[in-house]
Amino acid sequence: MSAAKSHDSGGSAAPMNWDDEPALFEARFTPYRSLDERGFLIVMAIVAGISFVCGFAFLLMGAWPVFGVFGLDVLAIWWAFRLNFRSARAVEEIVVTPSLITVRQVSAKGETREARMNPLWTRLDKELHEDFGVQKLTLHSRGTPVVVGGFLHTAQREELALGLSQALSAAKRGIDRVAY
């Protein structure tokens, strides 16, 4: 492990700055979206083009209300994609140091929740499904549960569980600190 050292000009021991603790684990997660803004514009152009051509065909046949319904379909698809992109603004950050676990969760609406836990009193619970793997990860500290990695894929949740388990073990073993 690392040792934190501090010197002052007089040669006497200076107080330790505990804010400079090494991070045992750091992660920042955002929901995965396979379609970026450019792809969204391409998909919407294709959908709008097909809807216009089909709607125009119905308009030429005299079924003019169908033309408007095709326009409503395009609007509904656009709205659904916008909601999907808005939900992708969510962020989850986890930092584990030898003396503190910080979990910061920002919802798609911008609402922030932050939990701080002592790693010595924290345990990681995994909800496993026989066929599908890790379904839920929860950090428990003093009776307070904090669900982490909720929007991650199963394999990513397993990686998160491994990283958090190793970080909690390292925090419980302790680190060597030397002050000069």
C-alpha positions as a LaTeX table, in Angstrom:
\begin{tabular}{lrrr}
\hline
Residue & $x$ (\AA) & $y$ (\AA) & $z$ (\AA) \\
\hline
Met1 & 0.00 & 0.00 & 0.00 \\
Ser2 & 1.05 & 3.62 & $-0.21$ \\
Ala3 & 2.39 & 5.75 & 2.57 \\
Ala4 & 1.44 & 9.39 & 2.90 \\
Lys5 & 4.33 & 11.66 & 3.90 \\
Ser6 & 4.31 & 15.25 & 5.01 \\
His7 & 7.27 & 17.50 & 5.85 \\
Asp8 & 7.51 & 21.04 & 7.08 \\
Ser9 & 10.58 & 23.23 & 6.88 \\
Gly10 & 11.41 & 22.85 & 10.60 \\
Gly11 & 11.73 & 19.07 & 10.44 \\
Ser12 & 8.90 & 18.41 & 12.94 \\
Ala13 & 5.97 & 16.15 & 12.11 \\
Ala14 & 3.12 & 17.95 & 10.35 \\
Pro15 & $-0.49$ & 16.82 & 10.75 \\
Met16 & $-1.69$ & 14.27 & 8.21 \\
Asn17 & $-4.11$ & 15.38 & 5.53 \\
Trp18 & $-6.63$ & 12.54 & 5.54 \\
Asp19 & $-8.37$ & 13.96 & 2.46 \\
Asp20 & $-5.46$ & 12.64 & 0.40 \\
Glu21 & $-6.46$ & 9.03 & 0.89 \\
Pro22 & $-5.86$ & 6.74 & $-2.04$ \\
Ala23 & $-8.93$ & 5.65 & $-3.91$ \\
Leu24 & $-9.29$ & 1.90 & $-3.65$ \\
Phe25 & $-12.07$ & 1.90 & $-6.22$ \\
Glu26 & $-13.58$ & 4.58 & $-8.46$ \\
Ala27 & $-16.35$ & 4.14 & $-10.99$ \\
Arg28 & $-18.65$ & 6.41 & $-12.95$ \\
Phe29 & $-21.60$ & 4.87 & $-14.76$ \\
Thr30 & $-24.10$ & 6.25 & $-17.23$ \\
Pro31 & $-26.88$ & 4.30 & $-18.95$ \\
Tyr32 & $-25.78$ & 2.84 & $-22.26$ \\
Arg33 & $-27.50$ & 4.08 & $-25.38$ \\
Ser34 & $-26.66$ & 2.43 & $-28.69$ \\
Leu35 & $-27.97$ & 5.36 & $-30.74$ \\
Asp36 & $-26.20$ & 8.71 & $-30.61$ \\
Glu37 & $-27.62$ & 12.07 & $-31.79$ \\
Arg38 & $-26.36$ & 11.58 & $-35.35$ \\
Gly39 & $-27.92$ & 8.11 & $-35.54$ \\
Phe40 & $-31.15$ & 9.52 & $-34.13$ \\
Leu41 & $-31.30$ & 12.13 & $-36.90$ \\
Ile42 & $-30.69$ & 9.47 & $-39.54$ \\
Val43 & $-33.40$ & 7.17 & $-38.13$ \\
Met44 & $-35.88$ & 10.04 & $-37.86$ \\
Ala45 & $-35.13$ & 11.14 & $-41.44$ \\
Ile46 & $-35.80$ & 7.60 & $-42.68$ \\
Val47 & $-39.00$ & 7.24 & $-40.62$ \\
Ala48 & $-40.24$ & 10.67 & $-41.71$ \\
Gly49 & $-39.41$ & 9.92 & $-45.36$ \\
Ile50 & $-41.23$ & 6.58 & $-45.34$ \\
Ser51 & $-44.21$ & 8.08 & $-43.50$ \\
Phe52 & $-44.39$ & 10.96 & $-45.95$ \\
Val53 & $-44.26$ & 8.70 & $-49.02$ \\
Cys54 & $-46.87$ & 6.31 & $-47.60$ \\
Gly55 & $-49.06$ & 9.17 & $-46.37$ \\
Phe56 & $-48.80$ & 10.91 & $-49.72$ \\
Ala57 & $-49.90$ & 7.69 & $-51.47$ \\
Phe58 & $-53.01$ & 7.59 & $-49.27$ \\
Leu59 & $-53.57$ & 11.30 & $-49.92$ \\
Leu60 & $-53.58$ & 10.65 & $-53.69$ \\
Met61 & $-56.12$ & 7.84 & $-53.16$ \\
Gly62 & $-58.41$ & 10.28 & $-51.39$ \\
Ala63 & $-57.84$ & 9.03 & $-47.84$ \\
Trp64 & $-56.46$ & 12.35 & $-46.64$ \\
Pro65 & $-56.93$ & 11.67 & $-42.86$ \\
Val66 & $-54.38$ & 8.84 & $-43.09$ \\
Phe67 & $-51.73$ & 11.39 & $-44.11$ \\
Gly68 & $-52.15$ & 13.10 & $-40.71$ \\
Val69 & $-52.00$ & 9.80 & $-38.85$ \\
Phe70 & $-48.63$ & 9.08 & $-40.45$ \\
Gly71 & $-47.46$ & 12.45 & $-39.18$ \\
Leu72 & $-48.65$ & 11.57 & $-35.66$ \\
Asp73 & $-46.66$ & 8.33 & $-35.83$ \\
Val74 & $-43.49$ & 10.26 & $-36.62$ \\
Leu75 & $-44.20$ & 12.63 & $-33.75$ \\
Ala76 & $-44.77$ & 9.71 & $-31.34$ \\
Ile77 & $-41.50$ & 8.05 & $-32.37$ \\
Trp78 & $-39.61$ & 11.34 & $-31.99$ \\
Trp79 & $-41.13$ & 11.86 & $-28.51$ \\
Ala80 & $-40.20$ & 8.30 & $-27.41$ \\
Phe81 & $-36.59$ & 8.81 & $-28.50$ \\
Arg82 & $-36.43$ & 12.15 & $-26.67$ \\
Leu83 & $-37.61$ & 10.46 & $-23.46$ \\
Asn84 & $-35.00$ & 7.76 & $-23.97$ \\
Phe85 & $-32.22$ & 10.34 & $-24.41$ \\
Arg86 & $-33.42$ & 12.26 & $-21.35$ \\
Ser87 & $-33.20$ & 9.12 & $-19.20$ \\
Ala88 & $-29.60$ & 8.67 & $-20.39$ \\
Arg89 & $-28.59$ & 11.75 & $-18.35$ \\
Ala90 & $-28.52$ & 9.64 & $-15.19$ \\
Val91 & $-25.11$ & 9.21 & $-13.56$ \\
Glu92 & $-23.81$ & 7.06 & $-10.74$ \\
Glu93 & $-20.40$ & 7.61 & $-9.14$ \\
Ile94 & $-18.83$ & 5.32 & $-6.55$ \\
Val95 & $-15.58$ & 6.07 & $-4.73$ \\
Val96 & $-14.12$ & 3.78 & $-2.08$ \\
Thr97 & $-11.24$ & 4.99 & 0.11 \\
Pro98 & $-9.90$ & 3.29 & 3.25 \\
Ser99 & $-12.19$ & 5.38 & 5.47 \\
Leu100 & $-15.18$ & 6.30 & 3.29 \\
Ile101 & $-17.49$ & 4.97 & 0.60 \\
Thr102 & $-19.26$ & 7.69 & $-1.36$ \\
Val103 & $-22.13$ & 6.81 & $-3.68$ \\
Arg104 & $-23.49$ & 9.74 & $-5.67$ \\
Gln105 & $-26.53$ & 9.12 & $-7.86$ \\
Val106 & $-27.92$ & 11.77 & $-10.19$ \\
Ser107 & $-31.30$ & 11.01 & $-11.75$ \\
Ala108 & $-32.27$ & 11.92 & $-15.30$ \\
Lys109 & $-34.16$ & 14.90 & $-13.84$ \\
Gly110 & $-31.00$ & 16.16 & $-12.13$ \\
Glu111 & $-31.98$ & 15.13 & $-8.60$ \\
Thr112 & $-28.89$ & 14.14 & $-6.62$ \\
Arg113 & $-28.69$ & 11.57 & $-3.83$ \\
Glu114 & $-25.44$ & 10.99 & $-1.99$ \\
Ala115 & $-24.68$ & 8.28 & 0.54 \\
Arg116 & $-21.55$ & 8.14 & 2.67 \\
Met117 & $-20.63$ & 4.94 & 4.47 \\
Asn118 & $-17.80$ & 3.62 & 6.56 \\
Pro119 & $-16.25$ & 0.69 & 4.65 \\
Leu120 & $-15.56$ & $-1.16$ & 7.91 \\
Trp121 & $-19.30$ & $-1.37$ & 8.61 \\
Thr122 & $-20.47$ & $-1.88$ & 5.04 \\
Arg123 & $-21.31$ & $-5.14$ & 3.34 \\
Leu124 & $-22.13$ & $-5.84$ & $-0.29$ \\
Asp125 & $-25.17$ & $-8.00$ & $-0.98$ \\
Lys126 & $-25.69$ & $-9.62$ & $-4.37$ \\
Glu127 & $-29.08$ & $-10.82$ & $-5.53$ \\
Leu128 & $-28.33$ & $-13.71$ & $-7.87$ \\
His129 & $-30.64$ & $-15.39$ & $-10.36$ \\
Glu130 & $-29.62$ & $-18.90$ & $-11.31$ \\
Asp131 & $-30.01$ & $-18.34$ & $-15.05$ \\
Phe132 & $-29.33$ & $-14.62$ & $-15.40$ \\
Gly133 & $-26.54$ & $-13.84$ & $-12.92$ \\
Val134 & $-26.33$ & $-10.78$ & $-10.67$ \\
Gln135 & $-29.65$ & $-8.95$ & $-10.69$ \\
Lys136 & $-29.13$ & $-6.43$ & $-7.90$ \\
Leu137 & $-26.23$ & $-5.02$ & $-5.87$ \\
Thr138 & $-26.85$ & $-3.38$ & $-2.53$ \\
Leu139 & $-24.42$ & $-1.75$ & $-0.13$ \\
His140 & $-25.67$ & $-2.02$ & 3.46 \\
Ser141 & $-24.28$ & 0.17 & 6.21 \\
Arg142 & $-25.92$ & 0.51 & 9.63 \\
Gly143 & $-29.25$ & $-0.76$ & 8.29 \\
Thr144 & $-29.36$ & 1.64 & 5.37 \\
Pro145 & $-29.39$ & $-0.04$ & 1.94 \\
Val146 & $-28.07$ & 1.71 & $-1.17$ \\
Val147 & $-28.73$ & $-0.01$ & $-4.49$ \\
Val148 & $-25.85$ & 0.48 & $-6.94$ \\
Gly149 & $-25.50$ & $-0.32$ & $-10.64$ \\
Gly150 & $-29.24$ & $-0.45$ & $-11.23$ \\
Phe151 & $-29.07$ & 0.37 & $-14.93$ \\
Leu152 & $-26.04$ & $-1.79$ & $-15.70$ \\
His153 & $-26.08$ & $-4.98$ & $-17.73$ \\
Thr154 & $-25.61$ & $-8.26$ & $-15.81$ \\
Ala155 & $-21.96$ & $-8.68$ & $-16.84$ \\
Gln156 & $-21.20$ & $-5.09$ & $-15.83$ \\
Arg157 & $-22.92$ & $-5.66$ & $-12.48$ \\
Glu158 & $-20.69$ & $-8.70$ & $-11.93$ \\
Glu159 & $-17.59$ & $-6.59$ & $-12.67$ \\
Leu160 & $-18.86$ & $-3.90$ & $-10.28$ \\
Ala161 & $-19.48$ & $-6.52$ & $-7.58$ \\
Leu162 & $-15.94$ & $-7.86$ & $-7.97$ \\
Gly163 & $-14.39$ & $-4.38$ & $-7.84$ \\
Leu164 & $-16.43$ & $-3.33$ & $-4.81$ \\
Ser165 & $-15.69$ & $-6.60$ & $-2.99$ \\
Gln166 & $-11.96$ & $-6.16$ & $-3.54$ \\
Ala167 & $-12.09$ & $-2.51$ & $-2.44$ \\
Leu168 & $-14.07$ & $-3.34$ & 0.71 \\
Ser169 & $-11.60$ & $-6.10$ & 1.56 \\
Ala170 & $-8.67$ & $-3.74$ & 1.07 \\
Ala171 & $-10.34$ & $-1.08$ & 3.23 \\
Lys172 & $-10.98$ & $-3.62$ & 5.99 \\
Arg173 & $-7.33$ & $-4.76$ & 5.88 \\
Gly174 & $-6.28$ & $-1.13$ & 6.29 \\
Ile175 & $-3.45$ & 0.82 & 4.71 \\
Asp176 & $-0.05$ & 1.78 & 6.04 \\
Arg177 & 0.35 & 5.45 & 6.83 \\
Val178 & 3.63 & 6.96 & 7.90 \\
Ala179 & 4.02 & 10.57 & 9.03 \\
Tyr180 & 7.50 & 12.08 & 9.18 \\
\hline
\end{tabular}
